[in-house]
Amino acid sequence: MQCIVIGVSGGIAAYKAVELSRQFILHGFDVKVIMTEHATHLVGPATFRAITGNNVSVSMFAEGSAPMQHISLARDADLVVVAPATANIIAKMAHGLADDLLSTTLLATRAPILIAPAMNLDMYRHTATRANLEILRGRGVNVVGPESGSLACGEEGEGRMTEPARILDAALEILGHDTRLSGRKVLVTAGGTREPIDPVRYIGNRSSGKMGYALAVAARHAGARVTLISGPVSVEPPGGIELIEVETAADMRREVMEKSKDCDVVVMAAAVADFTPVSLSEEKIKKEGREGLTLELVPTSDILGELGKDRRRGQIVVGFAAETEGLLENAAKKLREKGADLMVANDVSIPGSGFDSDNNKAALVFADGRVLELDMMPKGELAAKVWDMVVALLESNDAQ
């Protein structure tokens, strides 16, 4: 497992480093965090400890800390990411200063370094800061951002730290770009659908969209052109991906059937509603005067089944099966009925797996009868394994 050392310096954007740490964890990395003393006044070390599962390093001389920890951290790192990188830590790096744990580790590491500057507009524009950044670029330090936008000081302009998703993209690029899906077009669905009852109520499910979004990001990192069709989610939209937002099962079907025509792979990770109300009330249904409410439901379209029957030659279709019992049997039955090549089955009754979770415990069921049962793992890691299998299926098709 590769190790990412994240250096968090004392900028207000330090709170974004929490999400960045989580994203690296979801992608299967071991994450170790170094905080400056100033950063601890903005975000507590306990937050990073809970996210990463590792102790957070702050001081070179903290009681109980390992001796020479700046050396061990420097050598453990496959990549060091400084986010936010304040004008102060940038100046220290440029001039070789090492007066705290973070700056000492940066001076000692041989790993590639990625920094995400974040500061006030005037500080960023200052000739000293610009000169320091040029020095670092000249030494091979990778710089992502900053972006323009609202700053903590209330001003607008350059200096805003790049969002965690973009920093993650830059980090993955540095660590080695996967090109196995280069030239391929991929369609991924994600999230749940909402079937309206009236203008304020709907029938929905617990899908967070995290698995589908992880699959889309992993495909993009492998070089694919990715279209992501997503139901309503709270997940941050990934960059470099065509995102189509839908709400109902009918919306999902319309977009999938249109966009899938020229795709090499279709991965149906969305939790599409099985039923929808017969009729939609144009006004909010009032509670007053009612002893109950009966809804008449009808089945929605079988999108995966349609894809399996009408796919073009050589197209790979992957389905997902969320089950609470008979996992392998039900997944194999669904695979046969839908005509899919691969079914990703997960038991959503297992605590910490499936809906709303960052982790998943799945089994991969193939059309040829093979079954690969996997341990619990981050959804980003599972996404990578799914694409490993899809690449093998594509290569098998190409060889025929």
N, C-alpha and C positions, 0 to 999 in steps of 0.2 A: 504494500500500500504506500503510495507516494505521500509525502509530508509537505503541507503548506504551513509556513510560519507567517502569521499575520501580525504586523506591527501597527499598533493603534496609537497615534499621537494625539495631542490635546486640542483637537478642533471640534466644533460643535457637531460635525458630521460623524463623530465617533459612533453615534447610535446606528448608523448604516453598516458599520463593520459587523454588527451582530447578525444582520441578514446575510452579509457576505460570508461569514463563517458558516452559517446554516447551509448556504448554497454549495459551498465546498464539501461539507459533510454529505449532502444529498448526492453529490457526484462521486462519492466513495473515497475522499481524501481523509487522511489523518491531519487534523488542524491543531496547531499550537499557537497560542496568542501571547504576544509581548505587549504590555501597556506601559506608556510613560506615566509618571506620577500625575501629571496634569490630566491625562485621559481618564484616570480613575475618579476624578471629580465630575465627570460627565456621564460615564457608564460604569457600573460596578463590575469588578472582576468576576463576581459570582454568576453574572449573566453569561459571560463567555464560557465559564467553567461548565454551566448547565448545558450549553449548546454543544460544546466540543467533547465533553467528557474528560478533558485534560486540565491539569492545574494551569493557572494563568501566571506568567512571570512578570514581575513589576520591577523589583529591585535586585541589584547584583549581590546585595548583602542581606537579603531577607532571611529571617530565622528559618531554618529547615530547608532552605533552597540548596540545590546541588552545587558543589564547588565548580567553578569554571563553566557555569551554565551557558554563558554567551558562546563558548566554543561548542558545547554539545548541541545547542539550538542551531548554530550556524552550520554544523555538519549534518544535522538531521534533515535540514531543509532541502527539498527538491526545487522549491521556489519560495522566495520571500516577497510578500506583498505588504506595502505600507499604505494603509487606508484608514483614516485620512492622512495625507502627507502634508503637514503644515509647512509654512515658510521656514520655521525654525529647524525642523528635522531635515528639510531639503538643504539648508545652509550647512548643517553639520555633515551631511553626507558629502556635499561638494568639497568641503575643506578638510575631510578626514578627522573630524572631531569625534571623540568617543568618551562621553562623560556620563552615560547612563546605559542601562542594559540594552535598549533598542539600538542606539547608535553604535555600541560596541559589537553587537551581533552583526549589524550591517557591515561593519568594517572587517569582520572575521569570516563572513560567509563567502564560499565560492559558487554558491547557487545563483541562478539568474534572479534579478530583482525587478519588481514591478511597483511603481508608485502611482498613487491617485491624488494629485494635489488638491487641496481644499483650503481656501482662505478668502479674506476680504479682497474686493476688486483692486483697490490701490496697492495692497501688498503683492498681489499677483503681477500687477503691471510694473512694479518697481524694478529698476534696472538690475539691482542685486539679485532678485529672485529669478529674473529671466536669464541672467548670466549663470546662476547656479544650476538651473535646469539644463542649459546648454552644456555645461561641464559634465553633468550626469549622463546626458544623452551621448556625449562623446566617449564616455567610458562604457557604454553599452547598457546603461540602465534604461529599462522600458518605462515609458510615461503614458498614462491613459487619462485624458481630460486635461484640465477641468472643463465643465460645461457652463453655459450661460443660463441665468435664471435668478430666482429670488434667493438672496443671501441672508444669513442670520442677522446681519446688521440692519436689515430692512431695505438695502439697496438692490438694484438689479444689475446684472452684468456677469462677466467671467469670474470664476472662482468657486463655483459650486461643484462639489465632488461628483464624479461620474457615478451613475447608479450601479448597485452591486451586480446586476445581470451583465452589464457591459464590462465591468472589471473581471468577472468570471470568464467571459468570452476571451478577453485579452490574455488571461492567465493560461487558459487551455491552449490558445494559439502558441504561446511560448513553450509550453510543455510538449508540444508536438501535435500537429494537425492530422487528424485521421481522414484519409481520402477514400475509404472503401466504398462510400456511396456517392462519390464524385460523378456528376452527370446523371444521377438518378433523380426522378421526381417522386416525392413521397407525400401522402396525405395522412394526417393524424387527426382523430377526433378526441375531444376531451370535455370533462365536466358533465353535469347532469342537464336535463331539459326541464322546462317548466310548462305545465299544461294548465292554462288559465281556467278558473271557475267563474270569476267575475273580475272587475277592474283592479281588485286589490288582493285577491287570493289565487293560489295556484296549487297544483299537485306537483311535488318535487321529490328529490332524494338527497342523500347525504354526500354525493360525489363532490370532492373539492377541486378536481381537475389536475391535481399535482402529478399523477401518474402520466396523464396524456401530455402535459406540458414538459415533463422530463423526457418523454419519448421524442417530442418534437425538437427539443434542444439537442439531445444526443444525435439525432439524425442530421441536424444542421452542422454539428461539430464533425460529423463524418463526411461532410461535403455535399449532402443532398440539398436539392431545392425543396423546401418544405412548405406545405399549406396546412395550417392548423385551423380546424373548424371547432369552435368552442362554445359550449353553453355558458351561462352566467357563472363566473368564478371570481375569487378574490386574489388569484395568483397574478403576479406582475407579468405583463405581456413580454415574451422574449424578443430580442432584436433579431433582424435578419430573416424573419419568417413572415410569410403572408398569413395574417390573422383574419378569419371571418367569424364574426360573432353572431350566434343564433340564440333563439329562446326555446322554441317548441320542437317536438319530434318531427313535425312536418317541415319546419325550417331546416332541421338537420338533414333530413332525407333529400330535400331539394338541392342543397349545396353539395352534399356528398355525391349524389348521382351525377351532378354536373361536373364537379372538379375532379372526380376519380377517373374520368375517361382516359386521360393520357398519363396516368400515374403508374409507376413501376410497382409501388407498394402502397397498400391501404391498411392502416392500423386503426381499428375501431375500439378505442379505449374509453369512449364516452359512455356514460350510464344513461342510455336513452329510455324514456318512459315507455312502459309496456302498454299503458292505457291512457286515454284522454277523455275528458267529459264530452258527452254527446252534444251539449249545447253550452254556449257562453252567455251568462247574464250580462246585459249591457249596463246594469246598475248594481251597486254593491248590495249583496244579499243581507238583509237585516236579521238580527237575532230576535228582536222583539216580536212577540206573537207566534213564534215557532216552537213546537215541541221537539223538533228534530229537523235534520236535513238529509235527504237521500240524493245521491248523485248517480246518474246512469253513465257508465263508462263503456267505451268501445276500444278494441285493440288498435294500437298504432301500427304503422308500416314496419315490416321486418327489413330494416336497412341492410344488415349483415347478410341475410338470406338472399336479398336481391343482388348484392355485390357478388356473392359466391356463384350465382347462376349466370350473371351477365358479364362477368369479368372478361377483359381482353386476354389474348393468348400471352402466357408468361407472367401475368400480373400475380403478385403475392398478396393474399388477404389474411390478415391477422385479427382475431377476435379476442375479447376478454370475457371471462365468466366469473362473476362474483357469486359465490355460493356460501351457504351456511351448513350444508350437509352433502354427503356423497360427492365430494369435490371432483375426483378424477372421473368417476362414472358420468356425472352430469356434464363435465367439460368435454369428454369424448363424444357424448351424445350430441351436444350442441355443435361440435366441430363437424360431425358427419351431416347433420341436418342443414347446416348453413353452407357447407361446401368450402370451408376455410382451410388454409394450409397449416395454420398454427393457432392454438388457443392458449391464452395466458389465463390460468385459473388461480384464483386466490380465495381462501376461506376467510370471509369478512367477519366471522365470529371470533377469530383469534384476537385477543387484546393487543393493541399496538400495530395491527396490520390492516391495510385496506383504507376504507373511507376516513377522511380527515387526518390520517396519519402521514408522517414523513417516510414510513417504512412499509414494506410489503413482503409477505411470504407467499411465494407463488410456485406453481408447477407448470411446466411447459409441455403441452400435449400436441403431438404432431400427427399429420394425416396418415403417416405410415405406421402408426401405432406406438412410436417411441414416446416415452415420458421422462422428463427431466425435472426432478423435484429439487427445489432450491431452498436454502436457509433464509431466515429473515434478513433483509438488507435494505439500505436506503433506496428509495424509488429511482434515483439517478443511476445507481449501480444496476438495478434490475433493468432499467431502460437499455443500458449498454449491453447486457446479456441478451435481451430480446433482439437487438440489432445484430449481434453476433450470429444468432440463429437465422435471421432474415437474410443476411449476407450469404450465408452458406446455401440457403434455398435459391437465391438469385444465381449464384455461381453454378449450382446444379442445373438450373433451367438453361443457362447460357451454354453449358456443355452438351446439351441434348441436340 
